[in-house]
Amino acid sequence: MATSTSKRPTSKRNKRDAETMAKSQREISVSEFFAKNRHLLGFDNPRKAVLTTVKEAVDNALDACEEAGILPSLFVGIRPLSETRFEITVRDNGPGIVRRQVENVFGKLLYGSKFHRLKMSRGQQGIGIAAAGMYALMTTGKPMVIHTKPKKNKPSHCLTLAIDMQKNKADVSDEEERHDFPSPTGTEVVLQLEGRYQRGKQSVDEYLQQTAIANPHAQIIYQPPDACKSREDDEDAGPSLIDDLDHAMRLAEEIEETTTTPGGTVIFPRAIESLPEDTKEIKPHPQGIELGMLIKMVKDSDSSQLGGFLQNEFCRVSLRVANEITDRAQDLVKGISTITNRTYLSKIGHSECEAIYGAIQDMRFMSPPTDCLAPIGDDVIRAGMLKGVRAEFYTSVTRPPAVYRGNPFQIEVGLAFGGDLPSDEPGRVIRFANRVPLLYQQSACCAFKAVAEPIWRNYGLSQPKGSLPVGPLVIMVHMASVWVPFTSESKEAIADYDEIRKEMKLALSECGRKLKTYLNRRAKVKRENERRSIFGKYLGEVVRSLNVIDPKLKPAKLKSQFEEVARRYTETADMEFDEDGNVLKKEKGTREKTDDTVVIVDRSAIETVTPSKRKRGDAAVEDLDQQELFA
Amino acid sequence: MRKPQKATRQGDCKEAGIDTMAKKKVTKKKVVKKKVTKKAAPVKKGKTTKKKVTKKTTQKKATGDGTTKKVVRRKKRTHADTAKLLVELAGNIATQVADEQDPGMEIPIRALSNVSFDARAGLIRMGTNAQRRSFFNVAHAKKFMQTTIIAAGCKQLADQKKSTSLRDLFYHSKRTIEGTRENTFDDQKESDPIIEDLEVALGSMREELGLYAEPRGAMVGPMVIEDNGDTIDLSKMGSGGWAIPSIVEDSVLKFKRGSAKFVLLVEKGAVWGRFNQDKFWQKHKCMIVHGSGQPPRGVRRLLYRMHHELKLPVFVLVDNDPWGYYIYSVLKQGSINLAFESQRMAIPKARFIGMSAYDAARFDIPKTVTIALNEQDRRRAKEVMNYPWFAKREWQKEIKHMLKLGVKLELEALSNKDFSFITNEYLPRKLKDKQWLD
C-alpha cells in the first residue's frame, strides 16, 4: 500500500523540492501577522475597532501620566467623517515622548516599556496603539498623526506616521515643529479609521464611564460623534465643537458630577486630587517563571556567578535562599555536573537550568512584595458606584494581596443592590483589570465565572444553576496585578487561575454577607412596619366597638392607650440592627456601631433632593443618562 | 382515642367548617394549663359526677313533665345578662390595655384537638383548651377587631331587646375601615365563625346573643304545636310543610298534642317531599323532618326536644355514602365545631335506618343506579370508620361493606323500582324488620 500511494500522486502533482520551497520561506513580520489576525488585538468588527482604538490610546495616556506623576486630564474626541469613517483624537497632559522614540512607540508592534518589567500598569505588551494605527492605515490609508511635547519650553513635534507592515517599523512622511500644544507637556494621537459608532453596551461611552469609576483621579472630556451635530445643518443651532470644548474644559474644574454640556460633550470630572499610590517595580518571583524564561535570564544576566544571579534577578532570594536553591539543584545533577553559588553563569547550561528550575519548584518562598500593587480602594469603588449606579445599597471589599504563579495580585469587589436597577434580570458584572474596564468576552472571564459561582442563594438572591444571580444587582470586580493574565492579546478577559478565582469568590462572599445582613434588616423593618400599620388600621374599629359595648370607655383615652401599647409592641421598626440582624441595644454615650464599608441610599427620600444638583454649573446641565450605560 | 381523631381532622373541618385558627399549636402556656386542670381533676370530677347524678335523676323522673328541662345546662340568659357579659368582655380588654398589656380574650378551641368523645353519655364534649386571641399579633389582629365588632353588634341587640339573623348582623358589621380600602368583613363566611367564637367565649347560646340563622328544614306530621303564640296543626301544612325556625326553644315553640310514634329525619328536601306527598306520616304515625343536608342547629334542637320531651325515637334516613354516615353522626353525638352545643342537641339514641350498604342486595336494587366511590369518598369513609363513636362492630361492618362494594347509593336511586318504592316498600320493611343501626 505504501508503494502504491507514493507512485500515484507523483505523476500529477507539482513536485517541489527543498530548494524551491525555500524560495517562499521567509520571515513573517509581527505586523503582518497581526494585520491578518486583527481579531487577536480587538479589531474584529467596525464597532469594536472604534472602542479598541480609544481604549488603547486612553490606557497609554493614563499610564504615562501616572508614571510621570501628573494628574491626568484627557480629551477623547470622535468626529464622524462619514457614516463609517471616524477621526479619533486622544490627547493627554502626560510627559510626552522624546522625538527619537516616537517612531518606535507608535510605529512598531511589540515595542514598549512595560513588557520587560513587573509593574502594575494598564498596558503590557506594547502592541496596542501601534496596532490601532495599523488598522487605521489599512482601512482608510491615512497614517496617524502624533503630536507630542516632551519639554515644557520647547516646541512640540507633529509627525505623520505610517507603519511599514513588512518591516515592522515606522515610516514618517511629514514632520513639523509646532507651538500650539494646549498643555506644557503631553501627547495627542489622531487616527482615521473605518468603524461604526453606537451607544449602549460595549460602547466608547460605557468604556469611558467605567474608566472614570476606576480612575477617579483622571479628568476626561469626551466629545461623542453626535456632539454639536446640528451645527452642520444650522449655524444658529448651538455652539461649535471648539466652543463647546472650551466650555466643557472650564466646567470640568467646577463640577463634581458627571455632566453633559448643551453641545453634547461629556465631562467626567476629577473626583480625587491625588494620584494612586506609586507602585514599585518588582523583580520576578522565583516561582513565577518558566524554564525558558530562566534560561533566557541566565543568558542575559550581568552577574558572573550563580549566587549573585539568583539574588539580583529575583525577589525574595537572599543568600541563604540562594544557597538552598543551589544545594538542591546540586542534588538533582549529582555526578553529572556541579552547581554551587560560585559556579560561573557561563557554565550553566540547559541541564543545570533544569535542575535549578526543579529545585525552585520544590521549595517554599516568601510571597512576593505587595507594594507593587495599587488597588483602587474600597472607598473609592463605593464612591464610583454611588455615582454611576442608581442603587439603594452599596458595599465594597478590597482583599489583601495574594499570589498566582509568583505574581502578586489583589482583588477588589464592589456591589450595588436595589434602587432603580431592574430586579427581574440577571445581575450585571463590571470587570476591571488594572483600572481598565473589560467590555468583551465576559463569559470567558475569571471574574464572570467567580460571580456565577453558586454562592448567592446563601445571601438571599435567586441564582439559576450555573449563571449570574438574578436581582437588582451590579457587581464590580477589579484585579490589580503586576501581570494580569489575559486570555488573549486584546485584553478582554482574565484567565481563570484557581488562585484568582478563589480570591474573587472570597471577596464576593464578603460583599454577599453584607448584602444579606442588609436584606435581613430591611425585611425585618418592613415586617415591623407592616405590623404597625395593621394595628393602626384596626385600632380605630376596636376602640369604636369597645365604646359601643360600654359607653363608659372613652374613645380618646382608649385610643391613646392602644397606641402606646402598639408602639411598645412594634418598636423593632425603629430599631437599629447589627451585622447579623440582631437588635443593637442603644447604650448611653456610646455611638451606634455602623459598618463603614456599606452605603445605603434611600432612593425614595433622595428623589426630592436631586434638583439641587442641577444648580451647579451655569448652563442647563443635565445628568448623563447613567441608566442607559448601566442598563 | 386522640389518634384516630387526629387522622380525621381534615374531613371534619370540611364538614363542620372549623375555624382554621383554632388549629394553631397549643402554646406552652396552654400545656401548663392543661396539666393544671388534670391535677385539679378531683374537683372537676366531683362536678361532672354531680351533673351525672342530676341527669340520672332527671331521666328517672322524666316520665313526669317539666323536669326534663333540667337537662339543659342552665337557665336561659336574658338580654340584660348578655349585655353584662359583653360589658365585662370590653372592660377586660380596656383594663389590659391600660396596664400596657397586649389585650386579648380567651376563646375555647373549636377543633378536633379540643374535643373528646364521652362514651358513657354518647356525646362529643368540648375540652378546656382555649386560645388567646390577642390584638398585637399580626395573625390575630383582624379577627380580634372583628370579634369586638360582632360583640358590639350583639350588645346593641341586647340593649334594644331584639334578635336578628346572622346575615343581618353581617351587614350591620360590614363597613370599610377608615383610611383604608379594607372591609371589616368581606363575606358572611367571615362573620359566622366569629359569632361562634363569641358564643363559646361567653358560654352563651346563639339565641342568647340575639341571633338566629336562616331557617332551613321542614316538618309535617300528626302534631299540633304553638309557634310564637300561633297554634299550628302540622298535619295540615300542604306540600311545603312547616318551616323549622332557627330558634325552637320553649319560649318560641311548644308541643301541644300529637299522635306521632317516632320521628323520621330525611336527608334531602326532595325525598322528604315524596314522603309528604305519599302521606307516609299519616300511615305510620310519625313526624317527618328534613334538614336540607347537614341539619342546622334549629332542626337538631327540635329533634332533641321531641326526643327528650316527647320520648319519640328518632330515625335517620340518609344517602348511603360517607357524608350520610356523618350527618347521622352529628345528629347522634354532636359535631366537633359545635361540641359545646352537643349537650343540648345530640341524640345518642338516634337510629340509622338507611340507606345501608346492604340495602342494595336486600332490595334488589340494580347496579346501574349505583355510583362508584371516588377517592375522596374512600378517604372520608376511612376517617368516619376511625371515629370512636363508629367503633361498634356493626358499624365497622357496614362501612367496610360499602368500601368493599365500592359504590354509593342515593335515596333517589330507589325510584328506579317505583316512584313510591321508598315510602311503600323500603322504609316500612326496614322498620318492620328493625333493620337499623345505632
Interface residues (C-beta under 8 A of the other chain):
Chain A: E530 R531 I534 F535 K537 Y538 G540 E541 V542 R544 S545 L546 V548 I549 D550 L553 L558 Q561 F562 E564 V565 A566 R568 Y569 T570
Chain B: L86 V87 L89 A90 G91 I93 A94 V97 A98 E100 Q101 D102 P103 F135 F136 V138 A141 K142 F144 M145 T148 I149 A151 A152 K155 Q156 I177 E178 G179 T180 E182 T184
